């Protein structure tokens, strides 16, 4: 009795018409037995019911990547999963929506970064005015506390905004711009708090609101960019969008620094062998004018967010009207 190795099968052409034979038939090719003799078997082997089931499952429309039906559906609806076809590169700068989002990012991120970068100065100004005998080490501890509060608020804002934007879109069938409106309102409240707080023990309110608004901004903004320009070029588009705070943050911080310096004097004090530098003992007046600027920017953010919600609603209404006219 002699055992022969299993004979391989030749690949079956995918297109049944071009092959001239049924795709349910498999064909044996030449094989070589142990004695080195070529054995040719031209017999066609019919695939059983189990083989047909396996082949039909491989060729079904749910077979995954590379699937023909999926590609046909994608050609019919190229913007499926996004409100628009992918737009990226230099084409971004020709889009009104890009400049709309870029301006909002510049305004709101700049507002948040001014407080984030200067919360230490706020705390020092309020504490020196509240108690001029306070030690620099105590003030440093308070500054670190406010940095921690901002970090916790930013984490909470990102978490709530990310989950909340999906809830607004999928459950409420509304616009993600509502989340940006909430962020703008939180920033507005933070600026009002900065203009009202006199007691340094209440400064945590400014820190927490700023962190919450900043986190909410960055929690929803990538989704807004993907909705506007598609997810295909999201990495490049988001990188371009994050250039906005580079410009606005410097503008707001320079304004804050100039205003703070106008109310400051050289302290002559040292901490850790280094001079503390200029200090301001006027409390809230040291930086108050800067927060009037950011309050105006936050209010502009509120107005633009509300207008964007209205604009998107009108646009969707027009698209529905066009679909109805097309089907009629």
Secondary structure by P-SEA (a helix, b strand, c coil): cccccbbbbcccccccccccccccbbbbccccccccbbbbbcbbbbbcaaaaaaaaaaaccccccccaaaaaaaaacccccccccccccccccccaaaaaaaaaaaaaaaaaaaaaacaaaaaaaaaaaacccccaaaaaaaaaaaaaaaaaaaaaaaaaaaaaaaaaccccccccaaaaaaaaaaaaaaaaaaacccccccaaaaaaaaaaaaaaaaacaaaaaaaaccccaaaaaaaaaaaaaaaaaaaaaaaaaaaaaaaccccccccccccccccccccccccaaaaaaaaaaaaaaaaaaaaaaaaaaaaaaaaaaaaaaaac
